[in-house]
Amino acid sequence: MQLLIIDAMNLIRRIYAAAEESELALDATRSHCLSVIVRNAEQLQATHVAVVFEQKCVTWRHEVWPDYKLGRPPMPQALEQGLAEIRQSFQQAGISCIELAGWEGDDVVATLAAKAAFAGLKVTVLSTDKGFCQLVNSRLTVRNHFDRYTWDELMVEQKFGLLPQQLPDFWALTGDTTNHLPGVAGIGPKTAGQLLDEHRSLDLILAAHEQCDTRVRNALAQHWPQALLTRALATLRTDVPLGFNLHDLRWQPPGP
């Protein structure tokens, strides 16, 4: 069995941005999104499909770090007003739509993906968000529809030089500008990668920080609380109470 999970707002916002100049942008977005979902489901021979939306709300990440995602451009008003119609069109096409109050969509995706992979399904997350790469394993991949590539274990290692589960530790050291998360000042991707190659995890790096060279030692001694904070915020939750089962996500391909 194959589960396809769509990061709804990632897909919708990218497609809407390309159609925004048109007076029929919402219609074009709805039609194009449906086409993308069906095409990917058919290519993967998906037996289950879920589109994960999220409510506009304060989540646990905002409570821990009020600057989370600060500076991101707001959703265009026309798109925000048309989301319900887009979602309805997905449901009319037989595609399950999920939205859990108080939870960020990324954590819902991560929980569903991890549980399904653990249960033995093959899982593909459709998103351009690199944050999902931390979930990748032998049963779980992340597909970038727009750039036409798929993150698997080999690609994550080739791109980052790290195992998928090391990525939150990597971002803890370098920071994550996309989500406005702080890192350790003075430690860039190259140094972070070298530290993780040698020590394997952030915890072991901090435990051995006095053995590091002066620059890195001083940076870690001063900024370790920020590193731990960023790791917590960058780590996707896989314990969201979903309230539905796999049978609810069964997908029937449309007829000719």
N, C-alpha and C positions, 0 to 999 in steps of 0.2 A: 504493500500500500504506500501511496505517496501523498503527502500533505503539502500543499502550496499555501503559504501565508503571505498576504500582501500588506505592506506598510502603507496604509491608505493615504495618509496626508503626504507622504514622500512622493507617491505616484501622482496623486491628484494635483499637487502644487506645481510639480515639474511640467506636467502636461498643460495645465492652465496657463502657466507663464509663457509657453510657446504659442498659445492661442489667444492671448489677452487682447491683442490688437483688433480682433474680430468682434463684431456685434453679437455674433453667435458663439462666443467663447465658452459659455457654460454647456451648450448643446454639443459643441465639438469636444469639450473635455469629457463629458459623460460618455459619448460614443467611443472616443479614443481609449479611455480607461477600460471600458468593457472589452474592447478589442484586445487590448494588451493582456488583460486577465485571462480571457478565453484562450488566446494564442499560447500563453505560457503554460496554462493548465493542460492544453492538448499536447504541447511539446514534451512536457514532463509525464504525460499520461497520469495526471493527478486523479486520485480517487476521492480526495477531500480538499476543499478550498475554503479559506477564511480570509476576510478582509477586516483588518483591525483599525478602527477609528479611535479617536480620543477626544474627550471633552475638554473644553477650555476651563481649566481649574488649577488650583494650587495643589501640587503633589508633595510627597515627602522630600523630594529633592529641593524644591523651593523653600521648604521649611528649614532644611539643613543649611542651604546656601541660597540666600535670596537673590543673588546675582546670576543664578543658573539661567542659561540661554539669554542673558541680557544682551540687548542690541540686535537681536534677530528681527528682520523686517516683519511687520504684522501681515496677516493674511489679507489679501484684497477683500474689501467689503462685499463686492458682488459674489465672490467665490464663497465667502462665509455664509451668505444668505442662500446660496444654491446648494450647500452641502447635503441638506436633507433630501433634496430632489435627486442628487447623484446617488446617495445611499439607497434611496427607494428603487432606483433603476437597477442597482446591483441585486437587490433582493428579488425584484421581479424576474431577473434572469436566473434565479435559483442559487445565488451566491450568498453564503452566510456572512453577515456583518456583525462584528463584535465591538462593543464599547463598554468599558467598566468604569463607573463613577469613581473619581478620586485616584485613578491610576494612569500613569503615563502609558501611551500606546506601546512604547518600546518594551516596557516590562511585561505587558500582556503578550506581545509577540514572543518575547524570550521565554516566558513561562510555558506557553502553548508549544513552542518549538522544542524546548528541552524535554517536556513530558512526552511528547509524541515520539521523539527520537529514542528516548529511554524505553518506550513501549515497543520499539522495533520498527517504526515507520521510517521511511526516507522522508526528509523534510527539506524544503527549499523556502527560504525567506526572500521575497522580492523587494529589494530596497537598494538605494545607493548609499545608505548610512553605514560607514565603516565600523560603527560601534557594534553592529551585529557580528562582526568577524570573531569576537571573543567566544561566540557560541559554536563555531565550526568544529565538527568532528567527522568521524567516518560516515555518519548517517545524516549530517546536517550541513547544508551549503547555503551561501548567500549569493543571490543572482542580481547583477546589475543589468536591467533590461536595456537601458539607454546606451551604455557603452559596450554591451554584448560580451560580458565575461562573468565568470562565476568564481566566487571565493570558495576554495576547498582548503584542506590542510596544507597541501603543497604550495598553493599560491600565497597563503598567509605567511608561510615560512620564507618564501622567496621575496615577498614584498617587505616584510618587517624584520626578517631574520629571527623570528620568535615563534613560540607555540601560541595558538589562539588564546589559551588561558593566561598567558603572560601579558596580554595587551592592556588590561586595566592597570597593571603595575607600570607598564611603559608610559601610559598616559599620565599616571600619577607623577612620574618624574618630569615629563616634557610639558605637561599641561595639555588642554584640549581647547583650542580657540573657538571651534565650532559651537561648543556648549558653554563657553566663557568659564572654563575651569582652570584654576591656577596650577602650576607645576612647581618645580624646584628651580628657582632663578639660577642661571649659570649652567644648567644641565640640558643639553639638546639631545636630539634623537640619536646621534652617534654615541655619545657618552652613555645615554640610557641603555642602548643596546649592548654596549660593552659590559656595563654593570650587571645586566640581566644574564648575559652569557656566562659571566663568572660566578654570580651568586644565585641565579635562578628565580629569585622573588624579591619583592620590595622589603619584606620582613627580614630576610637574610642580609640584604644590602644595608639596612639600618642597623642590624645587629653588628655588622662588621665595618661600619662607616669609619671608625678610627684607623683602619688599615688602608683607607683610600688616600689618594694624593691630597695635598693641602686644600686645593680649590674645591674638590668634590666633598671632602670631609667638612669643610666650613659651610658649604651650601646645604648639605644634609642636616648638619647640626642646627642650622637656623630655620630651615623650611620644612622639616619633617612633618609637622602637623598638617601643612597644606597638602603634602604628598598623600598622607593617609586619608584626608578629606576627599581629594580628587579621586583616589582609588574607589572609595565607597560610592561616590556619585557616578563614576564611569562604569561601575560593575552593574550589569543588568540583573534585575531581580528575576528569579525563577520560582518564586513562591506565592505568586498572585492567586487568590481564590477565584477560579474561573467560573464555576457554577454551571458548566455545561460539559457534555462528553463528546467524544469523537464522532459518534453516530450523528450528532446534530450538524456536522460539517460535511456530510456526504455531498458529493457534487455529481450532477448529471449533465454531461456535455449537451449543448444545444443541438437540435436537429439541423438538417441542411437549410 
